[in-house]
Amino acid sequence: MSWEKEAQDITEMRKAAQEQGGADAVAAQHAKGRLTIRERIDGVLDENSFQEHGRIAGAAERDGVGNLTSFSPANYITGLGTIEGRRVAVGGEDFTLKGGSPNAAGLRKSVYAEELASQYRVPLVRMLEGGGGSVSKGKGNSGPVGSPVFEKPRFHSIAKILGEVPVASAALGPVAGFPAARFAASHFSVMTRDTAQILIAGPALVARALDISMTKEELGGVQIHSRNAVAANIAKSEEDAFNQIQTFLSYLPNNVWELAERQPSTDPIDRKAEELVSIVPKNRRLPFDMRKLIKLVIDEASYFEMGKAYGPSLITAFARMNGRSIGVIGNDCRFYAGAMGANAAQKVRRFIELCDTFHIPIINFTDEPGFMIGPESEKDGTIKYGTSAVAAAVMSVVPWATVIIKKTFGVAAAAHFSDEGYVIAWPSAEMGALPVEGGVAVAFRRQIEAAENPDELRAELEDQLAIQQSPFPRAESFNVHDIIDPRETRPTLCQWIEWIEPKLESLKGPVTFGFRP
């Protein structure tokens, strides 16, 4: 007597699981321009590194004497693997089986993926497609969806790991219902441009409930979710999405009990880019390229921006400074002069909290004219979200360096400084309660209206006020730590990176946040 028969059953079930929904279903997936979940896992992980958990999870049918007659695998695949040698947990729906709608075993495996990442304290990568629910009853004995085996709320593990390990999610096809919530509950989220949609509910349910007829793309395509912060980034292809996830994770530690690994850098710390001394025009009405400025300071080719289309007046990105991962915040004066609107404020607050969670120091390149003003700004609740961003900044626990490039005006300027931050200014910096133009318009309105030549008087008053907003008196009175030649920015910040290393070591572990508006 031996267990040969049972061992053979295991082999057959594993083989069936590898076939997913069958050759026709896999071909249909490819015909839509989309990979299968197993191909996606292979695409994001190091070669041959995947260790699948639950290889025979699914629905088996047996005859009266216990012989295996059929097997339908769980439509969620999960396990451990490596990305550039670093361990990660990975999981995703199998769209070739019931369009990714969860069967019982698939739902349990999807919950297990979060628990796996938490247990091993490794990043979690999700490959999402499908979702929602099914009113049809599956075959086999895997139990009902929503089995009492999981009595605690399904979202508990999803919320818990956000404070423990980095979570990156890719939407690679239509994603609805519970998987859509998983996509939103991520530190980094990316959608493929031509194949992905994120939906609370699909077109059929929307039409039935609201009598509104729309396509999946109209409801939740990239043109919607790239501009509302649901998707941080958009990818040209699935391969591009994998690359972006790999890049994102390279800036982060495995978990909150560690620091991000410092990478070797061949970019000289004493590099002084000559372009920096003239990148900000002397005419304060002319714009400049903040992204170009940032790239001239950070380690070469280390810039990774997120959320570019959402709140575009503020830039949030990861980069490296002498090999150390940093969070970068900057104002883009080509959008609303760099003013902080409601969306930009929410983006900045979330980014600060991401950096605090994973102990990433922040360098802030400041050109802040203040909160966005006007009726639309008031409707958007800009003051509420802006105040929340300010609260996040002043209570931030990671080291900050603020480089005042140009404007620092109004309450919004406080979102660019932390409580114990290092502050340096360029000679182009302008500091005060209001921008020159706004200050003159408010303080001298009657004189300007009564003048023979209002434009000439306005320009004269603006020039006088601009002198008062010079950074030199502030540096001379030690209201900033230093004023520097713009070409000295990289050497100065590389030196600062070395100063803060002991502080970063002391930050390891979970963080907590107080109430914010």
Disulfide bonds with the S-S distance in Angstrom:
none
